[in-house]
Amino acid sequence: MIPEPAPTVRELLAFYLEAGVDCALAEEPIDRLAELDAPPPAPRVAPPVEAPRPVAAPATMRGEAAPAPDIAIASAREAARTAPTLEALRELMQSFEGCALKHTATRLVFADGNPQARIMFVGEAPGRDEDIEGLPFVGRSGKLLDLMMGAIGLNRSTAYIANVIPWRPPGNRTPTPQETQICLPFIQRQIELVNPDVLVTLGNPSTQTLLSTREGIMRTRGRWFDYETGARTIRALPTFHPAYLLRSPSYKRLAWQDLRAIARALEQGAT
């Protein structure tokens, strides 16, 4: 029986990338096999036990340990409510410690585009490229979104783009319901501050989260919804996420119908 040839470095890297291993956890590689041959470490002597000192509980827990979900959600709501501007909201999110995703992501992915735009696009969460650059929709799906906007005369200077989740989930996994609920007050306040005439939800997760529907994107796309900010009602239209269209290009025809409906709404003043 002929043994299979050993995989090349390129093949190994491709395998790891497909498995979601796309970032390093340390600056230098660790030889795990060498550790097996190393002598066992000398036993450490336990330090003398001191009497515990009373300390004040921190307002937020840093590092990997995030607050309990209900506490984190309440904290996010309070923080978002107090943000008077988009820049203040960004600073609050930078310092927010209630979402564990912050500690595995490279940076906050807040938004891109024109805050004065009449239209706002909202996706689900950043991917690897977005995590590196700190901007939403800059990878393959971002290039397709640019083409979709360009088809109806829009670009990043005439539109505003954000995500429900501002930090990349590890390995691009699906955000948990708790993570979504913790981040929800921030995107809701972001929409209030941008105050667009038209809100476009990209894909099923952002549609269900922002428009409070349990129907799938096949049923909701192309239908107008009312999004309530408390101060006004914004017209909202769900459509396919660009990443889905890359996997299923046959649905681009339906996405084009949605884009035409968005263009008509903007021409009519979204009234």
C-alpha positions in Angstrom: 0.0 0.0 0.0 1.5 3.3 -1.1 1.5 5.9 1.7 -0.1 9.3 0.9 2.5 12.1 0.4 2.9 14.5 3.2 0.9 17.7 2.8 2.8 20.9 1.8 2.9 24.0 3.9 0.4 25.7 1.6 -2.0 22.8 1.9 -1.7 22.8 5.7 -2.3 26.5 5.9 -5.4 26.1 3.7 -6.7 23.4 5.9 -6.2 25.5 9.0 -7.9 28.5 7.4 -10.9 26.3 6.4 -11.1 25.1 10.0 -11.3 28.7 11.3 -7.7 28.8 12.6 -6.7 32.2 11.1 -4.9 34.0 13.9 -1.9 33.4 16.1 -2.3 33.2 19.9 1.4 34.0 20.6 4.3 35.8 19.0 6.5 32.7 18.7 5.5 29.1 17.8 5.4 26.5 20.6 6.8 23.0 20.0 4.3 20.9 21.9 6.3 17.7 21.2 9.4 19.1 22.8 7.4 19.9 25.9 6.8 16.1 26.3 10.5 15.4 26.5 11.3 18.2 28.9 11.9 17.3 32.6 8.9 17.9 34.9 9.0 21.3 36.6 10.2 21.5 40.2 7.3 21.7 42.7 6.6 25.2 43.7 6.3 26.0 47.4 3.0 27.7 48.2 3.4 31.2 49.6 2.1 31.9 53.1 -1.6 32.6 53.2 -2.5 36.1 54.2 -5.7 37.3 55.6 -8.1 38.5 52.9 -8.4 42.2 52.5 -11.7 43.8 51.6 -11.7 45.3 48.2 -14.4 47.3 46.3 -16.0 45.4 43.5 -15.1 46.8 40.1 -17.7 48.5 38.0 -16.8 46.3 35.1 -14.8 43.1 34.9 -11.8 43.2 32.6 -10.1 40.5 30.7 -11.8 37.3 29.7 -14.3 37.4 32.5 -17.3 39.4 31.4 -20.2 40.4 33.6 -23.3 38.2 33.8 -25.4 38.7 30.6 -28.3 40.5 32.3 -25.9 42.9 34.0 -24.0 43.5 30.7 -27.2 44.1 28.8 -28.4 46.7 31.4 -25.0 48.3 31.3 -25.0 48.5 27.5 -28.5 50.1 27.5 -27.5 52.7 30.0 -24.2 53.5 28.2 -25.9 53.7 24.7 -28.7 55.9 26.1 -26.3 58.5 27.4 -24.3 58.9 24.1 -25.2 62.3 22.6 -23.2 61.8 19.4 -21.7 59.0 17.2 -18.2 59.9 18.4 -19.3 59.6 22.0 -21.0 56.3 21.2 -17.8 55.0 19.6 -15.7 56.0 22.7 -18.3 54.3 25.0 -18.1 51.1 23.0 -14.3 51.2 23.0 -14.3 51.2 26.8 -17.2 48.8 27.2 -16.1 45.6 29.0 -19.5 43.7 29.0 -19.0 41.7 25.8 -16.4 38.9 25.8 -16.1 39.2 22.0 -14.1 42.4 22.6 -11.3 40.4 24.1 -10.8 38.0 21.2 -11.2 40.7 18.4 -8.4 42.8 17.1 -10.3 46.0 17.2 -13.7 47.6 17.3 -15.5 47.8 13.9 -17.8 50.8 14.4 -18.9 52.0 11.0 -18.0 53.4 7.6 -19.5 56.0 5.3 -21.3 59.3 5.8 -23.1 59.9 9.1 -25.4 62.4 7.3 -26.5 59.8 4.7 -30.2 59.2 4.1 -29.6 55.4 3.9 -28.0 53.0 6.4 -27.0 49.4 5.7 -26.6 47.1 8.7 -25.1 43.6 8.6 -24.5 41.0 11.3 -20.8 41.0 12.4 -17.3 41.7 11.1 -15.2 39.1 9.4 -11.5 38.6 9.3 -10.8 41.5 6.9 -13.0 43.8 8.8 -11.3 42.9 12.1 -7.9 43.7 10.6 -8.9 47.1 9.0 -11.5 48.2 11.6 -14.1 49.0 9.0 -17.3 47.0 8.0 -17.6 45.3 4.7 -14.1 45.5 3.3 -13.6 41.9 2.2 -15.2 40.0 -0.7 -18.7 40.7 0.5 -17.8 44.4 1.0 -16.7 44.6 -2.6 -20.0 43.2 -3.7 -21.9 45.6 -1.4 -20.0 48.4 -3.1 -21.2 47.1 -6.5 -24.8 46.8 -5.2 -24.8 50.4 -3.9 -23.2 51.6 -7.1 -26.0 50.0 -9.2 -28.4 52.5 -7.7 -26.1 55.5 -7.6 -24.8 55.1 -4.0 -21.3 54.8 -2.6 -19.6 55.0 0.8 -19.8 58.8 0.7 -23.6 58.7 0.3 -24.4 55.8 2.6 -23.7 54.7 6.2 -22.6 51.1 7.0 -22.5 49.2 10.3 -23.1 45.9 11.9 -25.2 44.6 14.8 -22.1 43.1 16.4 -19.1 45.5 16.4 -16.5 42.8 17.3 -15.5 39.8 15.2 -16.6 36.4 16.7 -13.6 34.0 16.9 -13.3 32.0 13.6 -16.3 33.9 12.2 -18.7 31.8 14.2 -22.3 32.8 14.6 -22.8 35.3 17.5 -24.7 33.8 20.5 -28.1 35.2 21.4 -26.6 36.7 24.5 -23.8 38.5 22.6 -26.4 39.9 20.2 -28.6 41.2 23.0 -25.6 42.8 24.7 -24.6 44.6 21.5 -28.2 45.5 20.4 -28.5 48.8 22.4 -25.4 50.1 20.6 -26.6 49.6 17.1 -30.1 50.9 18.1 -28.5 54.1 19.4 -26.3 54.3 16.3 -29.4 54.1 14.1 -31.1 56.8 16.2 -28.1 59.2 15.8 -27.7 58.6 12.1 -31.5 59.0 11.7 -31.6 57.7 8.1 -34.7 57.8 5.8 -34.2 54.2 4.8 -32.7 51.3 6.8 -31.5 48.3 4.9 -30.9 45.1 6.9 -28.5 42.7 5.2 -29.3 39.1 5.9 -31.3 37.1 8.3 -29.6 37.8 11.6 -29.7 41.6 11.4 -33.2 41.5 10.0 -34.6 39.4 12.8 -32.7 41.3 15.5 -33.6 44.8 14.4 -37.1 44.2 13.0 -38.2 41.8 15.7 -39.3 39.1 13.3 -38.8 35.3 13.4 -39.5 34.9 9.6 -36.6 33.9 7.4 -35.0 36.2 4.9 -36.8 34.6 2.0 -40.1 35.8 3.4 -38.9 39.2 4.7 -36.7 40.4 1.8 -38.4 43.0 -0.4 -41.0 43.8 2.2 -41.1 47.2 3.9 -41.1 47.3 7.7 -41.5 50.2 10.1 -38.5 50.6 12.4 -39.4 52.7 15.5 -36.6 54.8 17.1 -38.9 56.4 19.7 -38.6 59.8 17.9 -39.7 58.7 14.4 -40.6 55.8 12.2 -37.9 54.8 9.7 -38.8 52.6 6.6 -36.8 49.4 6.7 -36.2 46.9 3.9 -34.5 43.5 4.4 -32.4 42.0 1.6 -29.8 39.3 1.1 -26.4 39.7 2.8 -23.7 40.0 0.1 -21.9 37.0 1.5 -25.0 34.9 0.8 -25.1 36.2 -2.7 -21.5 35.2 -3.2 -22.5 31.6 -2.3 -25.8 31.7 -4.1 -25.5 34.0 -7.1 -28.8 32.9 -8.5 -30.5 35.2 -5.9 -28.9 38.3 -7.3 -31.9 38.9 -9.4 -34.1 39.2 -6.3 -31.5 41.4 -4.7 -31.7 43.7 -7.7 -35.4 44.0 -7.2 -34.8 45.1 -3.6 -32.2 47.6 -4.7 -34.7 49.1 -7.2 -37.3 49.4 -4.4 -34.7 51.2 -2.3 -33.8 53.6 -5.1 -37.5 54.4 -5.6 -38.0 55.1 -1.9 -35.0 57.5 -1.8 -36.3 59.3 -4.9 -39.7 59.7 -3.3 -38.2 61.0 -0.1 -38.9 57.7 1.8 -42.3 59.1 2.8 
